């Protein structure tokens, strides 16, 4: 299982790729919003818990 620290660093490493996509499609505001979310450890922690299977997805909001 990947540690939280490694997961957080992995998410930060994706910033150049996100920038290339935003620049290609001229979505600069979307880039700023998505990158700003990367600097909140609570959001990354929730993503990490879901990705590692430590937190189960709430089935009530999934498509049937």
N, C-alpha and C positions, 0 to 999 in steps of 0.2 A: 504494500500500500504506500502511496506517495504521501510524504509529510506535507503539512500545511505550508511550511516555508517554501519548499520546492514548488508546490502548486502555485503559490502566489508569484514566485519569480517566473514561472512558466507563462502566467497570464500577462505579466509585464513585457515579456519578450515578444508578444504578439502585437505590440503597439506599432512597429514599423509596417507590418502587413496590413493592419487596419488603416493606417495612413495612406498606403498605396491604393487601397480600395476606395477610400473616401475621396482621394484626389482624382481617381479615374472617373468616378460618378458625380463629382462635385458636390459631395455631401459633407461639408465641413462642420456644420452644426451637429450632425449625427456623430461625427468623429469626436467632437468635444464632449458630447454627452456620454458616449461609451467609454472614453478614456477617463473621464472624471469618476465614473463608477469603479474603475479599477483601483482607485486610491482609497476606497473605503473597505477596510479589512472585514467588516461585518458581511458585506455582500460577497466577497471572495470566500469567506468562511462558509456561508450558506451554499454556494456553488460547490465547494470542496466536499461538504457533507453529502450533498446529493450525488456527486460524481463517484465518491468512494463507497456509497451505499450505506452510510451510517445513519442517514435520515431518509425515511421512506417518503415517496411522493404521495400527496393527498389524492386519492382516487376519485373524489367527488368532482374535481375540476377537469378530469381527463375525458376525452371524447369516448363515446361508447362504441 
